[in-house]
Amino acid sequence: MLPPHPRKGGYVLQTRSQVLPALSSPTTSPRRGGLVVPAAGAAALASAFALYLANLLGHPGQQILNLLDLRLYVAAGQVALHAPATLYGWQFQPGMRFTYTPFAALLFAVIGHLPWAVLAWLMTGASMLALGLAVWLTLGGLGWAGRRRLGAALAITAAGFWTEPVQRVLHWGQIDLLLMTLVVWDLCRPDSERWKGAGIGLAAGIKLVPLVFIPYLVITGRIRQAAVALATFTALAGVGFAGLPGASAQWWFGPAFLHPGRTGFVGFVADQSLLAMFTRESGSVAAGTSCWLAAAAAIGVTGLTAGALWHRAGRPVYGWVTCALTGLLVSPVSWDHHWVWIVLMLPVLADVAVRARGAASWAGWAAAAALAALFAAWPLRWPPAPQLPWGLIWAAPHALGGAAGRPWGSEYHWHLAASLTGNLYLLAGLATVGCLVAMAPAAQARDPQVWDPQASPARR
């Protein structure tokens, strides 16, 4: 895959016989709507941050920035240093365990030496920067350049910042935005880069979710990059064994490794995975597991195949976004903060809208607006204080205590409206992946092309 031409505003899509006008570069159509100038994008982002600051100051204590997961990371690092044999049996709070890899525990032991105030604001600031960088990289991969790329990146970051998954990451002090940006940076690098794949391996070495990108690299024919990712992941596992041999043996070979419940009740509303939905609808984890295995296998194969078709059609960003969302669907656990990947569908939909005309363009903008609204951090009333930024899924009845895993748990007794609301992220993700799957064969059949960065931009 060749990088975008530095002067021509991105990739130009060509067949063997003609330039395809249907996918003209967004920089060649200034009269079409949807392109945000940098000043407007900067104003939108400043407004988003100002609203966040006002919300932070208006809710005392830890209602907005709880940072509970960051506290868990630091505490787990100390346990790894001083009592490593107890790392995966120890509980930070009742029912709250450390669930990352032994290498991650060693990493957290290092960062835990920073003063808490420094670490807390460093994590929050780095996550905010990572969000903007991920959007910027995605737009670059789509062929956007110059002022239009900057303006769109600022505006999309502003919209993405107020999605519930992003707000949950900031609230808990999670690392999902950092890992997502690491993976996106790796995927957007030219395939000729010697160490492409190392970023994916590093992210998976900390948290297993990015492992889905290794088979994606394989089926898109990038065997060397997949090997680099796998080798990096294996090396980090080796580092974990060297530093924490007992904990590593317990993590990788113990009974809890493949047990989804190690992270909490699978049917809790915050878990927006297929397994969680089947658990809630069937009334038990055991009953939901068999349905999940069949559905996950079918959706996983279909989604990764569609991602490969997009890649081979010359649209790699469409391919790896399809892969990322497929991974969220089939993973046994996909907490709401894992769904930060949905933010990167916004630049994809903006790209569709800008490159299309007429009804197709309006459909792209409508889909982007709908996705942003479904995943938005709406100011729902939530005790002990009103107007906290929670997503629509939290409007469904749910139990925060241990009763959630028992037969009388409220998630087991949702009516139709509650089921639609409580599974909203999953259903939206299924619909999005379904559209990407449906469009992929048509793109492959219509566009048997290669990227030619030296060609003149296609014009209508």
TORKOL-4160 file (C-alpha; in steps of 0.2 Angstrom, whole numbers, padded with zeros to 4 digits, m for minus):
460
<pt num="1" X="0000" Y="0000" Z="0000"/>
<pt num="2" X="0007" Y="0017" Z="m0005"/>
<pt num="3" X="0006" Y="0032" Z="0005"/>
<pt num="4" X="m0004" Y="0047" Z="0000"/>
<pt num="5" X="0004" Y="0060" Z="m0012"/>
<pt num="6" X="0010" Y="0074" Z="m0001"/>
<pt num="7" X="0003" Y="0087" Z="m0014"/>
<pt num="8" X="m0012" Y="0080" Z="m0021"/>
<pt num="9" X="m0023" Y="0078" Z="m0005"/>
<pt num="10" X="m0023" Y="0059" Z="m0004"/>
<pt num="11" X="m0025" Y="0043" Z="m0014"/>
<pt num="12" X="m0033" Y="0043" Z="m0031"/>
<pt num="13" X="m0043" Y="0028" Z="m0035"/>
<pt num="14" X="m0041" Y="0021" Z="m0053"/>
<pt num="15" X="m0046" Y="0006" Z="m0063"/>
<pt num="16" X="m0035" Y="m0001" Z="m0077"/>
<pt num="17" X="m0045" Y="0008" Z="m0090"/>
<pt num="18" X="m0051" Y="0024" Z="m0082"/>
<pt num="19" X="m0051" Y="0035" Z="m0066"/>
<pt num="20" X="m0066" Y="0031" Z="m0056"/>
<pt num="21" X="m0076" Y="0048" Z="m0053"/>
<pt num="22" X="m0087" Y="0040" Z="m0039"/>
<pt num="23" X="m0073" Y="0042" Z="m0027"/>
<pt num="24" X="m0065" Y="0059" Z="m0030"/>
<pt num="25" X="m0054" Y="0066" Z="m0018"/>
<pt num="26" X="m0062" Y="0077" Z="m0005"/>
<pt num="27" X="m0050" Y="0091" Z="m0008"/>
<pt num="28" X="m0056" Y="0092" Z="m0026"/>
<pt num="29" X="m0074" Y="0097" Z="m0022"/>
<pt num="30" X="m0074" Y="0113" Z="m0012"/>
<pt num="31" X="m0092" Y="0118" Z="m0017"/>
<pt num="32" X="m0099" Y="0103" Z="m0009"/>
<pt num="33" X="m0105" Y="0103" Z="0009"/>
<pt num="34" X="m0098" Y="0095" Z="0025"/>
<pt num="35" X="m0080" Y="0102" Z="0024"/>
<pt num="36" X="m0077" Y="0111" Z="0040"/>
<pt num="37" X="m0064" Y="0125" Z="0040"/>
<pt num="38" X="m0051" Y="0124" Z="0054"/>
<pt num="39" X="m0058" Y="0139" Z="0064"/>
<pt num="40" X="m0075" Y="0132" Z="0065"/>
<pt num="41" X="m0068" Y="0115" Z="0070"/>
<pt num="42" X="m0057" Y="0123" Z="0083"/>
<pt num="43" X="m0073" Y="0133" Z="0090"/>
<pt num="44" X="m0082" Y="0116" Z="0091"/>
<pt num="45" X="m0068" Y="0108" Z="0100"/>
<pt num="46" X="m0066" Y="0122" Z="0112"/>
<pt num="47" X="m0084" Y="0122" Z="0116"/>
<pt num="48" X="m0084" Y="0103" Z="0119"/>
<pt num="49" X="m0069" Y="0106" Z="0132"/>
<pt num="50" X="m0077" Y="0121" Z="0140"/>
<pt num="51" X="m0093" Y="0111" Z="0143"/>
<pt num="52" X="m0083" Y="0097" Z="0150"/>
<pt num="53" X="m0074" Y="0109" Z="0162"/>
<pt num="54" X="m0090" Y="0116" Z="0167"/>
<pt num="55" X="m0097" Y="0099" Z="0170"/>
<pt num="56" X="m0082" Y="0094" Z="0180"/>
<pt num="57" X="m0083" Y="0110" Z="0191"/>
<pt num="58" X="m0102" Y="0108" Z="0193"/>
<pt num="59" X="m0101" Y="0090" Z="0200"/>
<pt num="60" X="m0090" Y="0089" Z="0216"/>
<pt num="61" X="m0079" Y="0074" Z="0221"/>
<pt num="62" X="m0076" Y="0060" Z="0209"/>
<pt num="63" X="m0093" Y="0061" Z="0200"/>
<pt num="64" X="m0085" Y="0066" Z="0183"/>
<pt num="65" X="m0067" Y="0060" Z="0185"/>
<pt num="66" X="m0068" Y="0045" Z="0196"/>
<pt num="67" X="m0052" Y="0036" Z="0190"/>
<pt num="68" X="m0056" Y="0020" Z="0199"/>
<pt num="69" X="m0048" Y="0009" Z="0185"/>
<pt num="70" X="m0032" Y="0020" Z="0185"/>
<pt num="71" X="m0031" Y="0017" Z="0204"/>
<pt num="72" X="m0033" Y="m0002" Z="0201"/>
<pt num="73" X="m0019" Y="m0001" Z="0189"/>
<pt num="74" X="m0007" Y="0007" Z="0201"/>
<pt num="75" X="m0013" Y="m0004" Z="0215"/>
<pt num="76" X="m0010" Y="m0020" Z="0204"/>
<pt num="77" X="0007" Y="m0014" Z="0200"/>
<pt num="78" X="0011" Y="m0013" Z="0218"/>
<pt num="79" X="0004" Y="m0030" Z="0221"/>
<pt num="80" X="0015" Y="m0037" Z="0206"/>
<pt num="81" X="0030" Y="m0030" Z="0215"/>
<pt num="82" X="0027" Y="m0035" Z="0233"/>
<pt num="83" X="0015" Y="m0050" Z="0232"/>
<pt num="84" X="0015" Y="m0057" Z="0214"/>
<pt num="85" X="0008" Y="m0074" Z="0219"/>
<pt num="86" X="m0008" Y="m0065" Z="0224"/>
<pt num="87" X="m0010" Y="m0054" Z="0208"/>
<pt num="88" X="m0025" Y="m0063" Z="0200"/>
<pt num="89" X="m0033" Y="m0068" Z="0216"/>
<pt num="90" X="m0032" Y="m0051" Z="0225"/>
<pt num="91" X="m0047" Y="m0040" Z="0224"/>
<pt num="92" X="m0045" Y="m0021" Z="0224"/>
<pt num="93" X="m0063" Y="m0019" Z="0229"/>
<pt num="94" X="m0076" Y="m0033" Z="0232"/>
<pt num="95" X="m0078" Y="m0041" Z="0215"/>
<pt num="96" X="m0065" Y="m0030" Z="0206"/>
<pt num="97" X="m0050" Y="m0039" Z="0201"/>
<pt num="98" X="m0035" Y="m0036" Z="0190"/>
<pt num="99" X="m0039" Y="m0043" Z="0173"/>
<pt num="100" X="m0024" Y="m0037" Z="0161"/>
<pt num="101" X="m0009" Y="m0047" Z="0157"/>
<pt num="102" X="0007" Y="m0049" Z="0168"/>
<pt num="103" X="0016" Y="m0038" Z="0156"/>
<pt num="104" X="0003" Y="m0024" Z="0159"/>
<pt num="105" X="0006" Y="m0027" Z="0178"/>
<pt num="106" X="0024" Y="m0023" Z="0176"/>
<pt num="107" X="0021" Y="m0008" Z="0166"/>
<pt num="108" X="0009" Y="m0001" Z="0179"/>
<pt num="109" X="0022" Y="m0005" Z="0192"/>
<pt num="110" X="0033" Y="0007" Z="0183"/>
<pt num="111" X="0020" Y="0021" Z="0180"/>
<pt num="112" X="0014" Y="0019" Z="0198"/>
<pt num="113" X="0030" Y="0028" Z="0204"/>
<pt num="114" X="0023" Y="0045" Z="0198"/>
<pt num="115" X="0014" Y="0056" Z="0210"/>
<pt num="116" X="m0004" Y="0052" Z="0209"/>
<pt num="117" X="m0010" Y="0070" Z="0204"/>
<pt num="118" X="0003" Y="0070" Z="0190"/>
<pt num="119" X="m0002" Y="0053" Z="0184"/>
<pt num="120" X="m0021" Y="0057" Z="0185"/>
<pt num="121" X="m0020" Y="0072" Z="0174"/>
<pt num="122" X="m0007" Y="0064" Z="0163"/>
<pt num="123" X="m0019" Y="0050" Z="0159"/>
<pt num="124" X="m0033" Y="0061" Z="0156"/>
<pt num="125" X="m0024" Y="0073" Z="0145"/>
<pt num="126" X="m0015" Y="0059" Z="0136"/>
<pt num="127" X="m0032" Y="0051" Z="0132"/>
<pt num="128" X="m0039" Y="0067" Z="0126"/>
<pt num="129" X="m0024" Y="0070" Z="0114"/>
<pt num="130" X="m0026" Y="0051" Z="0109"/>
<pt num="131" X="m0043" Y="0054" Z="0103"/>
<pt num="132" X="m0039" Y="0068" Z="0092"/>
<pt num="133" X="m0024" Y="0059" Z="0085"/>
<pt num="134" X="m0034" Y="0044" Z="0081"/>
<pt num="135" X="m0046" Y="0054" Z="0071"/>
<pt num="136" X="m0032" Y="0064" Z="0062"/>
<pt num="137" X="m0024" Y="0048" Z="0057"/>
<pt num="138" X="m0040" Y="0040" Z="0051"/>
<pt num="139" X="m0044" Y="0055" Z="0040"/>
<pt num="140" X="m0026" Y="0054" Z="0033"/>
<pt num="141" X="m0029" Y="0036" Z="0029"/>
<pt num="142" X="m0045" Y="0041" Z="0020"/>
<pt num="143" X="m0035" Y="0053" Z="0009"/>
<pt num="144" X="m0040" Y="0069" Z="0017"/>
<pt num="145" X="m0026" Y="0083" Z="0018"/>
<pt num="146" X="m0023" Y="0101" Z="0022"/>
<pt num="147" X="m0035" Y="0113" Z="0030"/>
<pt num="148" X="m0050" Y="0101" Z="0026"/>
<pt num="149" X="m0042" Y="0087" Z="0036"/>
<pt num="150" X="m0038" Y="0099" Z="0050"/>
<pt num="151" X="m0055" Y="0106" Z="0051"/>
<pt num="152" X="m0064" Y="0089" Z="0050"/>
<pt num="153" X="m0052" Y="0082" Z="0063"/>
<pt num="154" X="m0056" Y="0096" Z="0075"/>
<pt num="155" X="m0075" Y="0095" Z="0072"/>
<pt num="156" X="m0076" Y="0076" Z="0073"/>
<pt num="157" X="m0065" Y="0075" Z="0089"/>
<pt num="158" X="m0077" Y="0088" Z="0097"/>
<pt num="159" X="m0092" Y="0076" Z="0092"/>
<pt num="160" X="m0082" Y="0061" Z="0098"/>
<pt num="161" X="m0077" Y="0068" Z="0114"/>
<pt num="162" X="m0095" Y="0069" Z="0120"/>
<pt num="163" X="m0099" Y="0051" Z="0116"/>
<pt num="164" X="m0102" Y="0040" Z="0131"/>
<pt num="165" X="m0088" Y="0027" Z="0128"/>
<pt num="166" X="m0075" Y="0042" Z="0127"/>
<pt num="167" X="m0083" Y="0049" Z="0143"/>
<pt num="168" X="m0082" Y="0032" Z="0152"/>
<pt num="169" X="m0064" Y="0031" Z="0147"/>
<pt num="170" X="m0060" Y="0048" Z="0155"/>
<pt num="171" X="m0071" Y="0044" Z="0170"/>
<pt num="172" X="m0063" Y="0028" Z="0175"/>
<pt num="173" X="m0045" Y="0032" Z="0169"/>
<pt num="174" X="m0046" Y="0018" Z="0157"/>
<pt num="175" X="m0032" Y="0015" Z="0143"/>
<pt num="176" X="m0044" Y="0011" Z="0128"/>
<pt num="177" X="m0041" Y="0027" Z="0119"/>
<pt num="178" X="m0022" Y="0025" Z="0121"/>
<pt num="179" X="m0022" Y="0008" Z="0114"/>
<pt num="180" X="m0034" Y="0012" Z="0100"/>
<pt num="181" X="m0023" Y="0026" Z="0094"/>
<pt num="182" X="m0008" Y="0015" Z="0095"/>
<pt num="183" X="m0017" Y="0002" Z="0084"/>
<pt num="184" X="m0023" Y="0015" Z="0072"/>
<pt num="185" X="m0005" Y="0023" Z="0070"/>
<pt num="186" X="0001" Y="0005" Z="0066"/>
<pt num="187" X="m0012" Y="0002" Z="0053"/>
<pt num="188" X="m0010" Y="0018" Z="0045"/>
<pt num="189" X="0009" Y="0016" Z="0042"/>
<pt num="190" X="0015" Y="0010" Z="0025"/>
<pt num="191" X="0016" Y="m0009" Z="0023"/>
<pt num="192" X="0034" Y="m0006" Z="0018"/>
<pt num="193" X="0038" Y="m0001" Z="0036"/>
<pt num="194" X="0049" Y="m0015" Z="0043"/>
<pt num="195" X="0041" Y="m0015" Z="0060"/>
<pt num="196" X="0023" Y="m0012" Z="0055"/>
<pt num="197" X="0013" Y="m0024" Z="0066"/>
<pt num="198" X="0023" Y="m0020" Z="0082"/>
<pt num="199" X="0010" Y="m0007" Z="0088"/>
<pt num="200" X="m0004" Y="m0020" Z="0087"/>
<pt num="201" X="0007" Y="m0033" Z="0096"/>
<pt num="202" X="0011" Y="m0020" Z="0110"/>
<pt num="203" X="m0007" Y="m0015" Z="0112"/>
<pt num="204" X="m0012" Y="m0034" Z="0113"/>
<pt num="205" X="0002" Y="m0037" Z="0125"/>
<pt num="206" X="m0007" Y="m0025" Z="0137"/>
<pt num="207" X="m0025" Y="m0029" Z="0134"/>
<pt num="208" X="m0030" Y="m0044" Z="0123"/>
<pt num="209" X="m0044" Y="m0036" Z="0113"/>
<pt num="210" X="m0033" Y="m0030" Z="0099"/>
<pt num="211" X="m0028" Y="m0048" Z="0095"/>
<pt num="212" X="m0042" Y="m0047" Z="0082"/>
<pt num="213" X="m0031" Y="m0037" Z="0070"/>
<pt num="214" X="m0018" Y="m0051" Z="0068"/>
<pt num="215" X="m0030" Y="m0063" Z="0059"/>
<pt num="216" X="m0036" Y="m0047" Z="0049"/>
<pt num="217" X="m0018" Y="m0044" Z="0044"/>
<pt num="218" X="m0016" Y="m0063" Z="0038"/>
<pt num="219" X="m0032" Y="m0063" Z="0028"/>
<pt num="220" X="m0027" Y="m0047" Z="0019"/>
<pt num="221" X="m0011" Y="m0055" Z="0014"/>
<pt num="222" X="0001" Y="m0045" Z="0025"/>
<pt num="223" X="0009" Y="m0060" Z="0033"/>
<pt num="224" X="0025" Y="m0051" Z="0038"/>
<pt num="225" X="0016" Y="m0038" Z="0047"/>
<pt num="226" X="0005" Y="m0051" Z="0056"/>
<pt num="227" X="0021" Y="m0061" Z="0061"/>
<pt num="228" X="0028" Y="m0045" Z="0068"/>
<pt num="229" X="0013" Y="m0042" Z="0078"/>
<pt num="230" X="0013" Y="m0060" Z="0084"/>
<pt num="231" X="0031" Y="m0059" Z="0088"/>
<pt num="232" X="0029" Y="m0043" Z="0098"/>
<pt num="233" X="0014" Y="m0050" Z="0108"/>
<pt num="234" X="0024" Y="m0066" Z="0111"/>
<pt num="235" X="0039" Y="m0056" Z="0117"/>
<pt num="236" X="0029" Y="m0046" Z="0129"/>
<pt num="237" X="0021" Y="m0062" Z="0136"/>
<pt num="238" X="0039" Y="m0068" Z="0138"/>
<pt num="239" X="0044" Y="m0052" Z="0148"/>
<pt num="240" X="0029" Y="m0056" Z="0159"/>
<pt num="241" X="0035" Y="m0073" Z="0162"/>
<pt num="242" X="0052" Y="m0067" Z="0166"/>
<pt num="243" X="0046" Y="m0054" Z="0178"/>
<pt num="244" X="0031" Y="m0063" Z="0186"/>
<pt num="245" X="0033" Y="m0082" Z="0182"/>
<pt num="246" X="0020" Y="m0087" Z="0195"/>
<pt num="247" X="0007" Y="m0074" Z="0190"/>
<pt num="248" X="0010" Y="m0078" Z="0171"/>
<pt num="249" X="0007" Y="m0096" Z="0173"/>
<pt num="250" X="m0009" Y="m0092" Z="0183"/>
<pt num="251" X="m0015" Y="m0080" Z="0170"/>
<pt num="252" X="m0011" Y="m0090" Z="0154"/>
<pt num="253" X="m0014" Y="m0107" Z="0160"/>
<pt num="254" X="m0026" Y="m0105" Z="0174"/>
<pt num="255" X="m0045" Y="m0108" Z="0174"/>
<pt num="256" X="m0049" Y="m0090" Z="0174"/>
<pt num="257" X="m0041" Y="m0086" Z="0157"/>
<pt num="258" X="m0055" Y="m0090" Z="0146"/>
<pt num="259" X="m0069" Y="m0086" Z="0159"/>
<pt num="260" X="m0078" Y="m0070" Z="0154"/>
<pt num="261" X="m0085" Y="m0068" Z="0172"/>
<pt num="262" X="m0067" Y="m0063" Z="0178"/>
<pt num="263" X="m0071" Y="m0045" Z="0174"/>
<pt num="264" X="m0088" Y="m0045" Z="0182"/>
<pt num="265" X="m0106" Y="m0050" Z="0178"/>
<pt num="266" X="m0107" Y="m0054" Z="0159"/>
<pt num="267" X="m0125" Y="m0048" Z="0159"/>
<pt num="268" X="m0122" Y="m0031" Z="0166"/>
<pt num="269" X="m0129" Y="m0017" Z="0155"/>
<pt num="270" X="m0112" Y="m0010" Z="0153"/>
<pt num="271" X="m0106" Y="m0025" Z="0144"/>
<pt num="272" X="m0112" Y="m0023" Z="0126"/>
<pt num="273" X="m0106" Y="m0039" Z="0118"/>
<pt num="274" X="m0116" Y="m0053" Z="0109"/>
<pt num="275" X="m0112" Y="m0064" Z="0124"/>
<pt num="276" X="m0119" Y="m0051" Z="0136"/>
<pt num="277" X="m0135" Y="m0049" Z="0125"/>
<pt num="278" X="m0138" Y="m0068" Z="0124"/>
<pt num="279" X="m0135" Y="m0069" Z="0143"/>
<pt num="280" X="m0148" Y="m0056" Z="0147"/>
<pt num="281" X="m0161" Y="m0063" Z="0135"/>
<pt num="282" X="m0159" Y="m0081" Z="0140"/>
<pt num="283" X="m0158" Y="m0078" Z="0158"/>
<pt num="284" X="m0141" Y="m0086" Z="0162"/>
<pt num="285" X="m0123" Y="m0086" Z="0157"/>
<pt num="286" X="m0123" Y="m0104" Z="0153"/>
<pt num="287" X="m0138" Y="m0103" Z="0142"/>
<pt num="288" X="m0131" Y="m0088" Z="0133"/>
<pt num="289" X="m0114" Y="m0095" Z="0129"/>
<pt num="290" X="m0119" Y="m0108" Z="0116"/>
<pt num="291" X="m0129" Y="m0095" Z="0106"/>
<pt num="292" X="m0114" Y="m0083" Z="0108"/>
<pt num="293" X="m0102" Y="m0096" Z="0101"/>
<pt num="294" X="m0112" Y="m0099" Z="0085"/>
<pt num="295" X="m0116" Y="m0081" Z="0082"/>
<pt num="296" X="m0098" Y="m0075" Z="0086"/>
<pt num="297" X="m0091" Y="m0088" Z="0074"/>
<pt num="298" X="m0102" Y="m0083" Z="0060"/>
<pt num="299" X="m0101" Y="m0064" Z="0063"/>
<pt num="300" X="m0082" Y="m0065" Z="0065"/>
<pt num="301" X="m0079" Y="m0074" Z="0049"/>
<pt num="302" X="m0091" Y="m0063" Z="0039"/>
<pt num="303" X="m0084" Y="m0047" Z="0047"/>
<pt num="304" X="m0066" Y="m0051" Z="0044"/>
<pt num="305" X="m0070" Y="m0056" Z="0026"/>
<pt num="306" X="m0079" Y="m0040" Z="0023"/>
<pt num="307" X="m0064" Y="m0031" Z="0030"/>
<pt num="308" X="m0052" Y="m0040" Z="0018"/>
<pt num="309" X="m0063" Y="m0036" Z="0003"/>
<pt num="310" X="m0063" Y="m0017" Z="0008"/>
<pt num="311" X="m0044" Y="m0018" Z="0009"/>
<pt num="312" X="m0042" Y="m0026" Z="m0007"/>
<pt num="313" X="m0054" Y="m0014" Z="m0015"/>
<pt num="314" X="m0041" Y="0000" Z="m0010"/>
<pt num="315" X="m0050" Y="0007" Z="0005"/>
<pt num="316" X="m0040" Y="0000" Z="0020"/>
<pt num="317" X="m0048" Y="0012" Z="0033"/>
<pt num="318" X="m0065" Y="0004" Z="0029"/>
<pt num="319" X="m0057" Y="m0013" Z="0031"/>
<pt num="320" X="m0049" Y="m0010" Z="0048"/>
<pt num="321" X="m0064" Y="m0001" Z="0055"/>
<pt num="322" X="m0075" Y="m0016" Z="0050"/>
<pt num="323" X="m0062" Y="m0027" Z="0059"/>
<pt num="324" X="m0062" Y="m0017" Z="0075"/>
<pt num="325" X="m0081" Y="m0016" Z="0076"/>
<pt num="326" X="m0082" Y="m0035" Z="0072"/>
<pt num="327" X="m0070" Y="m0038" Z="0087"/>
<pt num="328" X="m0081" Y="m0028" Z="0098"/>
<pt num="329" X="m0096" Y="m0039" Z="0093"/>
<pt num="330" X="m0088" Y="m0056" Z="0095"/>
<pt num="331" X="m0077" Y="m0052" Z="0111"/>
<pt num="332" X="m0084" Y="m0061" Z="0126"/>
<pt num="333" X="m0084" Y="m0044" Z="0135"/>
<pt num="334" X="m0085" Y="m0027" Z="0127"/>
<pt num="335" X="m0088" Y="m0014" Z="0141"/>
<pt num="336" X="m0096" Y="0002" Z="0135"/>
<pt num="337" X="m0078" Y="0011" Z="0136"/>
<pt num="338" X="m0072" Y="m0002" Z="0124"/>
<pt num="339" X="m0084" Y="0005" Z="0111"/>
<pt num="340" X="m0072" Y="0021" Z="0108"/>
<pt num="341" X="m0069" Y="0013" Z="0091"/>
<pt num="342" X="m0086" Y="0019" Z="0086"/>
<pt num="343" X="m0079" Y="0037" Z="0085"/>
<pt num="344" X="m0069" Y="0032" Z="0070"/>
<pt num="345" X="m0084" Y="0028" Z="0060"/>
<pt num="346" X="m0088" Y="0046" Z="0060"/>
<pt num="347" X="m0074" Y="0051" Z="0049"/>
<pt num="348" X="m0078" Y="0036" Z="0038"/>
<pt num="349" X="m0096" Y="0042" Z="0036"/>
<pt num="350" X="m0090" Y="0059" Z="0033"/>
<pt num="351" X="m0079" Y="0053" Z="0019"/>
<pt num="352" X="m0094" Y="0043" Z="0011"/>
<pt num="353" X="m0105" Y="0059" Z="0012"/>
<pt num="354" X="m0091" Y="0071" Z="0005"/>
<pt num="355" X="m0087" Y="0059" Z="m0010"/>
<pt num="356" X="m0105" Y="0055" Z="m0014"/>
<pt num="357" X="m0119" Y="0066" Z="m0022"/>
<pt num="358" X="m0137" Y="0068" Z="m0019"/>
<pt num="359" X="m0146" Y="0056" Z="m0008"/>
<pt num="360" X="m0131" Y="0046" Z="m0005"/>
<pt num="361" X="m0122" Y="0061" Z="0002"/>
<pt num="362" X="m0137" Y="0065" Z="0013"/>
<pt num="363" X="m0138" Y="0047" Z="0019"/>
<pt num="364" X="m0119" Y="0048" Z="0024"/>
<pt num="365" X="m0122" Y="0063" Z="0035"/>
<pt num="366" X="m0138" Y="0056" Z="0042"/>
<pt num="367" X="m0129" Y="0040" Z="0047"/>
<pt num="368" X="m0115" Y="0050" Z="0055"/>
<pt num="369" X="m0128" Y="0060" Z="0065"/>
<pt num="370" X="m0138" Y="0045" Z="0070"/>
<pt num="371" X="m0122" Y="0036" Z="0076"/>
<pt num="372" X="m0116" Y="0051" Z="0086"/>
<pt num="373" X="m0134" Y="0053" Z="0094"/>
<pt num="374" X="m0135" Y="0034" Z="0099"/>
<pt num="375" X="m0118" Y="0034" Z="0107"/>
<pt num="376" X="m0119" Y="0052" Z="0115"/>
<pt num="377" X="m0116" Y="0055" Z="0133"/>
<pt num="378" X="m0133" Y="0062" Z="0136"/>
<pt num="379" X="m0136" Y="0071" Z="0153"/>
<pt num="380" X="m0147" Y="0058" Z="0161"/>
<pt num="381" X="m0153" Y="0060" Z="0179"/>
<pt num="382" X="m0143" Y="0049" Z="0189"/>
<pt num="383" X="m0141" Y="0049" Z="0208"/>
<pt num="384" X="m0133" Y="0056" Z="0218"/>
<pt num="385" X="m0133" Y="0071" Z="0207"/>
<pt num="386" X="m0143" Y="0075" Z="0191"/>
<pt num="387" X="m0137" Y="0079" Z="0173"/>
<pt num="388" X="m0121" Y="0067" Z="0173"/>
<pt num="389" X="m0115" Y="0062" Z="0156"/>
<pt num="390" X="m0122" Y="0044" Z="0154"/>
<pt num="391" X="m0127" Y="0035" Z="0138"/>
<pt num="392" X="m0144" Y="0030" Z="0133"/>
<pt num="393" X="m0140" Y="0011" Z="0138"/>
<pt num="394" X="m0141" Y="0017" Z="0156"/>
<pt num="395" X="m0160" Y="0021" Z="0154"/>
<pt num="396" X="m0163" Y="0002" Z="0154"/>
<pt num="397" X="m0167" Y="m0005" Z="0172"/>
<pt num="398" X="m0151" Y="m0013" Z="0179"/>
<pt num="399" X="m0144" Y="m0019" Z="0196"/>
<pt num="400" X="m0127" Y="m0012" Z="0201"/>
<pt num="401" X="m0125" Y="m0024" Z="0215"/>
<pt num="402" X="m0122" Y="m0043" Z="0216"/>
<pt num="403" X="m0140" Y="m0047" Z="0213"/>
<pt num="404" X="m0137" Y="m0043" Z="0194"/>
<pt num="405" X="m0129" Y="m0061" Z="0192"/>
<pt num="406" X="m0144" Y="m0069" Z="0201"/>
<pt num="407" X="m0160" Y="m0075" Z="0193"/>
<pt num="408" X="m0169" Y="m0059" Z="0200"/>
<pt num="409" X="m0157" Y="m0047" Z="0192"/>
<pt num="410" X="m0166" Y="m0034" Z="0183"/>
<pt num="411" X="m0156" Y="m0037" Z="0167"/>
<pt num="412" X="m0165" Y="m0054" Z="0166"/>
<pt num="413" X="m0182" Y="m0046" Z="0166"/>
<pt num="414" X="m0182" Y="m0032" Z="0153"/>
<pt num="415" X="m0197" Y="m0029" Z="0142"/>
<pt num="416" X="m0195" Y="m0025" Z="0123"/>
<pt num="417" X="m0191" Y="m0007" Z="0125"/>
<pt num="418" X="m0179" Y="m0010" Z="0139"/>
<pt num="419" X="m0170" Y="m0023" Z="0129"/>
<pt num="420" X="m0168" Y="m0012" Z="0114"/>
<pt num="421" X="m0161" Y="0002" Z="0125"/>
<pt num="422" X="m0150" Y="m0009" Z="0135"/>
<pt num="423" X="m0143" Y="m0017" Z="0120"/>
<pt num="424" X="m0142" Y="m0001" Z="0110"/>
<pt num="425" X="m0123" Y="m0001" Z="0107"/>
<pt num="426" X="m0123" Y="m0019" Z="0102"/>
<pt num="427" X="m0137" Y="m0017" Z="0090"/>
<pt num="428" X="m0130" Y="m0001" Z="0082"/>
<pt num="429" X="m0114" Y="m0010" Z="0080"/>
<pt num="430" X="m0122" Y="m0025" Z="0072"/>
<pt num="431" X="m0131" Y="m0013" Z="0060"/>
<pt num="432" X="m0115" Y="m0003" Z="0056"/>
<pt num="433" X="m0105" Y="m0019" Z="0052"/>
<pt num="434" X="m0120" Y="m0026" Z="0043"/>
<pt num="435" X="m0120" Y="m0011" Z="0031"/>
<pt num="436" X="m0101" Y="m0012" Z="0029"/>
<pt num="437" X="m0103" Y="m0031" Z="0025"/>
<pt num="438" X="m0117" Y="m0028" Z="0013"/>
<pt num="439" X="m0107" Y="m0014" Z="0004"/>
<pt num="440" X="m0090" Y="m0023" Z="0003"/>
<pt num="441" X="m0093" Y="m0036" Z="m0011"/>
<pt num="442" X="m0101" Y="m0022" Z="m0022"/>
<pt num="443" X="m0085" Y="m0011" Z="m0019"/>
<pt num="444" X="m0074" Y="m0026" Z="m0023"/>
<pt num="445" X="m0083" Y="m0030" Z="m0039"/>
<pt num="446" X="m0085" Y="m0012" Z="m0045"/>
<pt num="447" X="m0068" Y="m0006" Z="m0040"/>
<pt num="448" X="m0054" Y="m0019" Z="m0045"/>
<pt num="449" X="m0042" Y="m0005" Z="m0043"/>
<pt num="450" X="m0026" Y="0000" Z="m0035"/>
<pt num="451" X="m0021" Y="0016" Z="m0027"/>
<pt num="452" X="m0011" Y="0027" Z="m0039"/>
<pt num="453" X="m0004" Y="0042" Z="m0028"/>
<pt num="454" X="0004" Y="0050" Z="m0044"/>
<pt num="455" X="m0012" Y="0052" Z="m0054"/>
<pt num="456" X="m0022" Y="0068" Z="m0055"/>
<pt num="457" X="m0037" Y="0069" Z="m0043"/>
<pt num="458" X="m0053" Y="0062" Z="m0051"/>
<pt num="459" X="m0065" Y="0076" Z="m0055"/>
<pt num="460" X="m0083" Y="0075" Z="m0060"/>
